[in-house]
Amino acid sequence: MPVLRGKKPAVTAGSKIPKLTAAATENQEEGPQVKRSSSPPHGAPKKRTAFIDITNAHKVQISIPGRKKETGKRQVKKTSSASVPARNQANLKKSSSVSSEGTPAEKEEKGDAEEEAQRDVEAPVEELVAATPPAVREVPAHLQKQVIPKEFDIDSGDSEDCYMCPEYAKDIFDYLKKREEKFVLCNYMPKQPTLNPEMRAILIDWLVEVQENFELYHETLYLAVKMMDHYLSKTPVHRELLQLVGSTTMLIASKFEERSPPCVDDFLYICDDAYKREELISMEAKILQALSFDINIPIPYRFLRRYAKCVNAGMDTLTLARYYCEMSLMEMEMVSERGSLLASACLLMALVTKDLGGWSPILQFHSGYQTSDLAPVVQKLHAMLSAPPDDKLKSIRNKYSHKVFFEVATLPLVNIDVLEKALSPRDVTPP
């Protein structure tokens, strides 16, 4: 029974359907195949492939396994360059003598002749380009990679860890150090008629509790304090809204740093429902607009981890430096200090306290600071830590008195004379 076109034959049990080859199936579905001309219709523009026109994709040779290499006409026709113009002229005369109203076969022959003539013209040009050596381009000075001496190389050991970015880790921190200049602050309290440094310290002490209760990153805490200071330096805030500003900056910092930040209702809860949801969202918009949505502010915590890696400091030494750095968040005098400089001073105090040496050349190389640059900040830190503790501000001391943080808050403070001795050696300029 013949199979009707477009309908599937009924298959009965035991019946055998003959298998059709791909060619037979194609002929049965589409009918006889007619070779179409690749040349465009008369008067139409010639089609072009964008990648071949604007790139060198036509020069790429792709080798397919199981297929023999085709010997193109370019390899066969690489004769003398003197015969190329004559052949081109003959091809052009032949193509011009053919009428544009000819048969499809004549149009195809015309298109092939033009394509062959174009290949013959391109062949000697490509040979000339291939024979010319490429010009050596000099890399601009600002794009040249900085040469790091072997004794100061701290990133090559992380070559297998892509998250550490060993190829350009130093470039990243050099960029952050330059970016600090955009976020330099001064004492803004004279611009706040209803606030004082004690209120700010109480707020930061409360933010430390929030960071612990929500188990947030330390980067979130530092960034929240930085955003709060920048906002207060631009906008006068009443004391009743100070906690709203602090909790909102913590919310923004959580969105920026955390993998799964707390929601708005969580921050309303920790404020004991003193503010409404609309007020917090409105304050978030105000803070972001005041900061021009530029909240990637360099914080000392990042520099501290980087510089501790330079001397292979242990976790106990790094945690002691973190304690000093976190205590400095509550001091209004430290607001104007750059994060990289503050981190360097905290690390130097921790190294001297642990009797691990002073500011070594490798630290000078990666931080860009010498001991003479650190001396004023170290003295401020020592005066801050040696002052009698405030009973209202216990969060940081209690936090770092825990075993998880090696109880570094209970360690005795290093003598100022020992610090002065560590700061007195002559600076050694790294190569």
HELIX and SHEET records of a PDB file:
HELIX    1   1 ALA A   22  GLU A   30  1                                   9    
HELIX    2   2 ALA A   50  ILE A   54  1                                   5    
HELIX    3   3 ALA A   57  LYS A   59  5                                   3    
HELIX    4   4 LYS A   73  VAL A   76  1                                   4    
HELIX    5   5 SER A   83  SER A   97  1                                  15    
HELIX    6   6 PRO A  104  ALA A  131  1                                  28    
HELIX    7   7 ALA A  141  LEU A  143  5                                   3    
HELIX    8   8 LYS A  150  PHE A  152  5                                   3    
HELIX    9   9 SER A  156  ASP A  158  5                                   3    
HELIX   10  10 CYS A  162  MET A  164  5                                   3    
HELIX   11  11 ALA A  169  ARG A  179  1                                  11    
HELIX   12  12 GLU A  180  PHE A  183  5                                   4    
HELIX   13  13 MET A  189  LYS A  191  5                                   3    
HELIX   14  14 PRO A  197  ASN A  213  1                                  17    
HELIX   15  15 HIS A  218  LYS A  234  1                                  17    
HELIX   16  16 ARG A  239  LEU A  241  5                                   3    
HELIX   17  17 LEU A  242  GLU A  257  1                                  16    
HELIX   18  18 VAL A  264  ILE A  270  1                                   7    
HELIX   19  19 ARG A  277  ALA A  290  1                                  14    
HELIX   20  20 PRO A  300  CYS A  310  1                                  11    
HELIX   21  21 MET A  315  MET A  327  1                                  13    
HELIX   22  22 SER A  328  MET A  330  5                                   3    
HELIX   23  23 MET A  332  MET A  334  5                                   3    
HELIX   24  24 GLY A  339  THR A  353  1                                  15    
HELIX   25  25 PRO A  361  SER A  367  1                                   7    
HELIX   26  26 THR A  371  SER A  386  1                                  16    
HELIX   27  27 SER A  395  LYS A  399  1                                   5    
HELIX   28  28 LYS A  403  PHE A  405  5                                   3    
HELIX   29  29 VAL A  408  THR A  410  5                                   3    
HELIX   30  30 ILE A  416  LEU A  423  1                                   8    
END                                                                             
